[in-house]
Amino acid sequence: MSCLKEVYETIIDRRDHPVEKSYTHYLFEQGIDKVLKKVGEESTETVIAAKNGDNAETIGEIADLAYHVLVLMAMQNITPEDIEAKLRERHTKSGNLKTFHTVDKNT
């Protein structure tokens, strides 16, 4: 079993069997808005760490982001298998590059 799956199962367990002083339990108590805020914060922190070229910090921020995304998934009843299936589906496609607008990065 993958580490992500193990973490997801722990999150589900905390959702179904709350543990006092558990951060995961706190997030479920606070609700979707709090979790979405944390996903946004961790996404931004990941971008900043990567931009700064600090791999150790980037790894830590990606781990934080992954955790909060797993909590979001649990709140929405989305399983890791759902995500794996979507990734497999997309992985089989080829030649699907979208055309993007040219953007002036200086504006």
SVG drawing of the C-alpha trace seen along z (x, -y; Angstrom):
<svg xmlns="http://www.w3.org/2000/svg" viewBox="-18 -45 35 47">
<polyline fill="none" stroke="black" stroke-width="0.4" points="0.0,0.0 1.3,-3.4 2.0,-6.1 -0.6,-8.4 -3.2,-5.6 -2.2,-5.0 -2.5,-8.7 -5.9,-8.8 -7.1,-5.9 -5.9,-7.6 -7.8,-10.8 -11.0,-8.7 -10.5,-7.1 -10.2,-10.5 -13.3,-11.6 -15.3,-8.6 -13.8,-8.3 -12.8,-11.8 -9.7,-12.1 -9.5,-15.1 -6.6,-17.5 -6.2,-15.9 -5.4,-18.4 -7.4,-16.3 -10.4,-16.3 -10.0,-20.1 -10.2,-20.5 -13.3,-18.4 -14.9,-20.4 -14.0,-23.7 -15.5,-22.5 -14.9,-22.8 -14.0,-26.5 -11.1,-26.0 -9.8,-23.0 -10.1,-25.0 -8.2,-27.9 -5.4,-25.5 -5.2,-24.0 -4.8,-27.5 -2.2,-28.5 -0.2,-25.3 -0.4,-25.7 1.0,-29.2 3.7,-28.1 4.7,-25.3 5.0,-27.8 7.1,-30.1 9.4,-27.4 9.9,-26.1 10.5,-29.6 13.2,-30.0 14.9,-26.8 14.8,-25.3 14.2,-21.6 14.0,-20.6 11.4,-23.3 9.5,-22.5 9.3,-18.8 7.9,-19.9 5.3,-22.2 4.3,-19.5 3.8,-17.1 1.6,-19.7 -0.4,-20.3 -0.9,-16.6 -2.2,-16.1 -4.7,-18.9 -5.8,-17.7 -6.4,-14.2 -8.5,-15.8 -10.5,-17.6 -10.9,-14.3 -12.2,-12.7 -14.7,-15.5 -16.0,-15.1 -16.0,-11.3 -13.3,-11.1 -10.9,-8.2 -7.3,-7.8 -8.6,-5.1 -10.8,-7.8 -7.8,-9.9 -5.7,-7.0 -8.4,-6.0 -8.5,-9.6 -4.7,-9.7 -4.7,-6.4 -7.4,-7.6 -5.4,-10.8 -2.1,-8.9 -3.4,-6.8 -4.2,-10.0 -1.6,-11.5 -1.6,-14.5 -4.0,-16.4 -1.8,-19.6 -4.1,-22.6 -3.3,-25.7 -2.6,-28.5 -2.6,-32.3 0.7,-34.0 1.2,-36.0 3.5,-38.9 5.1,-37.9 6.2,-41.5 2.6,-42.7"/>
</svg>
